Amino acid sequence: MTDEPSPAVRPYDPSRDVDGLWAAKRAFELGLGAAGDDGKEAAYAGKLTPSYREDWLDWVRRCVDDDAGCVLVAEGDGAEGPDETAPLAGYAFLLPERLDFVWDAAVLNELWVAPPHRGTGLADELLEGALAHARGQALPLDRLLLDVDTANGRARAFYDRHGFEPWGDLVAREL
């Protein structure tokens, strides 16, 4: 960790954070794709169309309308994403309470920190904010679930450090 103070973590504000959240989401998705083979990278980059942007931001708006505070952002200083400037230093997206029965628990859908802010404690702050919000949800099971790529050693070490343990396995197939 560095001695620099972490950016302020606060709830997402759709009136001012839309472009910053999209830039961060785009960097998150491109980073996931880059961690795989050429096919995965192309698939992740290919889905980031204007239509996807519109649909995803509309979904975020509905989630925040249902459960204010389920998306947290950290204000940035122009931290760069893979191919553009992201005005947010990071974000955490906890699924809203109405979706808790999908897994019978709270679900951390996404947590991303811009590369210049990694190792500063910002990811810890975002995760703590998401945990605090999840503790306020009426959950069938008092658990926070997330999916982490097995190839992402840094993320796995982060979640291990925060007490996450394997809890089942996800499998997938094309539709």
C-alpha positions as CSV (number, residue, x, y, z in Angstrom):
1,M,0.0,0.0,0.0
2,T,1.1,3.5,-0.6
3,D,0.8,6.4,1.8
4,E,-1.4,8.5,-0.5
5,P,-4.9,8.9,0.7
6,S,-7.5,6.8,-1.2
7,P,-10.1,8.6,-3.3
8,A,-13.5,9.2,-1.5
9,V,-15.9,6.3,-1.8
10,R,-19.5,7.3,-2.1
11,P,-22.8,6.0,-3.6
12,Y,-23.1,6.3,-7.4
13,D,-25.0,9.4,-8.5
14,P,-26.6,8.9,-11.9
15,S,-26.8,12.7,-12.4
16,R,-23.0,13.0,-12.5
17,D,-21.4,9.6,-12.7
18,V,-22.8,7.9,-15.8
19,D,-19.8,8.6,-18.1
20,G,-17.3,7.8,-15.4
21,L,-19.0,4.5,-14.4
22,W,-19.3,3.5,-18.1
23,A,-15.6,4.2,-18.6
24,A,-14.7,2.1,-15.5
25,K,-17.1,-0.7,-16.6
26,R,-15.5,-0.7,-20.0
27,A,-12.0,-0.9,-18.5
28,F,-13.2,-3.7,-16.2
29,E,-14.6,-5.7,-19.2
30,L,-11.5,-5.2,-21.4
31,G,-9.3,-6.3,-18.5
32,L,-11.3,-9.5,-18.1
33,G,-11.0,-10.2,-21.8
34,A,-7.3,-9.5,-21.9
35,A,-6.8,-12.1,-19.1
36,G,-7.9,-14.8,-21.5
37,D,-7.0,-16.0,-25.0
38,D,-7.6,-14.1,-28.2
39,G,-11.2,-15.4,-28.4
40,K,-12.1,-14.2,-24.9
41,E,-10.5,-10.9,-25.5
42,A,-12.4,-10.4,-28.8
43,A,-15.7,-11.5,-27.2
44,Y,-15.4,-9.1,-24.3
45,A,-14.3,-6.2,-26.6
46,G,-17.0,-7.0,-29.1
47,K,-19.9,-6.8,-26.7
48,L,-19.0,-3.2,-25.6
49,T,-21.3,-1.6,-28.2
50,P,-23.3,1.6,-27.9
51,S,-26.4,-0.6,-27.4
52,Y,-24.8,-2.6,-24.6
53,R,-23.7,0.7,-23.0
54,E,-27.3,2.0,-23.0
55,D,-28.8,-1.3,-21.8
56,W,-26.2,-1.7,-19.0
57,L,-26.5,1.9,-17.8
58,D,-30.3,1.5,-17.8
59,W,-29.9,-1.7,-15.7
60,V,-27.6,0.1,-13.3
61,R,-30.2,2.9,-13.0
62,R,-33.0,0.4,-12.2
63,C,-30.8,-1.4,-9.6
64,V,-29.9,1.9,-7.9
65,D,-33.6,3.0,-8.0
66,D,-34.5,-0.3,-6.2
67,D,-31.6,-0.2,-3.8
68,A,-29.8,3.1,-3.4
69,G,-26.2,2.5,-2.4
70,C,-25.8,-0.8,-4.2
71,V,-23.3,0.8,-6.5
72,L,-20.3,2.6,-4.9
73,V,-17.8,4.8,-6.8
74,A,-14.5,6.2,-5.9
75,E,-13.7,9.6,-7.4
76,G,-10.6,9.6,-9.5
77,D,-8.1,11.9,-10.8
78,G,-8.3,10.9,-14.5
79,A,-6.9,7.4,-13.8
80,E,-6.4,5.7,-17.2
81,G,-8.2,2.6,-18.3
82,P,-6.9,0.4,-21.1
83,D,-7.7,2.8,-23.9
84,E,-9.4,5.9,-22.4
85,T,-9.4,8.1,-19.3
86,A,-11.7,6.9,-16.6
87,P,-12.7,9.7,-14.2
88,L,-13.5,7.2,-11.5
89,A,-10.7,5.5,-9.6
90,G,-12.9,2.4,-9.0
91,Y,-16.4,1.1,-8.3
92,A,-18.2,-1.8,-6.6
93,F,-21.6,-3.1,-7.8
94,L,-23.5,-5.1,-5.3
95,L,-26.7,-6.6,-6.8
96,P,-29.8,-5.0,-5.3
97,E,-31.7,-6.7,-2.4
98,R,-34.6,-7.8,-4.7
99,L,-32.1,-10.1,-6.5
100,D,-30.8,-11.8,-3.3
101,F,-32.8,-15.0,-4.0
102,V,-30.8,-15.6,-7.2
103,W,-28.1,-17.1,-5.0
104,D,-29.8,-16.8,-1.6
105,A,-27.1,-14.3,-0.6
106,A,-25.7,-10.9,-1.4
107,V,-23.8,-10.9,-4.7
108,L,-20.9,-8.6,-5.5
109,N,-21.3,-8.3,-9.2
110,E,-18.2,-6.2,-10.0
111,L,-15.4,-4.6,-8.2
112,W,-12.8,-2.7,-10.2
113,V,-10.0,-0.3,-9.3
114,A,-8.0,1.7,-11.9
115,P,-4.4,0.5,-12.2
116,P,-2.8,3.6,-10.7
117,H,-5.0,3.1,-7.5
118,R,-4.3,-0.6,-7.0
119,G,-2.3,-1.3,-3.9
120,T,-3.6,1.9,-2.2
121,G,-6.3,0.4,0.0
122,L,-9.1,1.6,-2.3
123,A,-10.2,-1.9,-3.2
124,D,-10.5,-2.6,0.6
125,E,-12.6,0.5,1.0
126,L,-14.9,-0.4,-1.8
127,L,-15.3,-4.0,-0.5
128,E,-16.0,-2.8,3.0
129,G,-18.6,-0.4,1.6
130,A,-20.3,-3.2,-0.3
131,L,-20.1,-5.5,2.8
132,A,-21.7,-2.8,4.9
133,H,-24.5,-2.3,2.4
134,A,-25.0,-6.1,2.1
135,R,-25.4,-6.4,5.9
136,G,-28.4,-4.1,5.6
137,Q,-30.1,-6.4,3.1
138,A,-32.6,-9.0,4.2
139,L,-30.7,-12.1,3.1
140,P,-31.7,-15.8,3.2
141,L,-28.0,-16.6,3.9
142,D,-25.6,-14.2,5.6
143,R,-23.0,-14.6,2.8
144,L,-21.5,-12.4,0.1
145,L,-20.8,-14.2,-3.1
146,L,-18.7,-13.3,-6.1
147,D,-17.2,-14.8,-9.2
148,V,-13.5,-14.4,-9.6
149,D,-11.5,-15.7,-12.6
150,T,-9.2,-18.5,-11.6
151,A,-6.4,-16.9,-13.7
152,N,-6.6,-13.6,-11.8
153,G,-4.2,-14.3,-9.0
154,R,-4.1,-10.8,-7.7
155,A,-7.9,-10.7,-7.3
156,R,-8.0,-14.2,-5.7
157,A,-5.3,-13.2,-3.2
158,F,-7.3,-10.0,-2.4
159,Y,-10.5,-12.0,-1.7
160,D,-8.6,-14.7,0.2
161,R,-7.2,-11.9,2.4
162,H,-10.7,-10.8,3.1
163,G,-11.9,-14.2,4.2
164,F,-13.6,-15.5,1.1
165,E,-13.5,-19.2,0.6
166,P,-14.6,-21.5,-2.3
167,W,-18.3,-22.1,-2.1
168,G,-19.4,-24.3,-5.0
169,D,-18.4,-23.9,-8.7
170,L,-19.9,-22.1,-11.6
171,V,-20.2,-23.8,-14.9
172,A,-21.4,-22.3,-18.1
173,R,-22.2,-23.1,-21.7
174,E,-23.2,-21.2,-24.7
175,L,-26.9,-20.7,-25.3
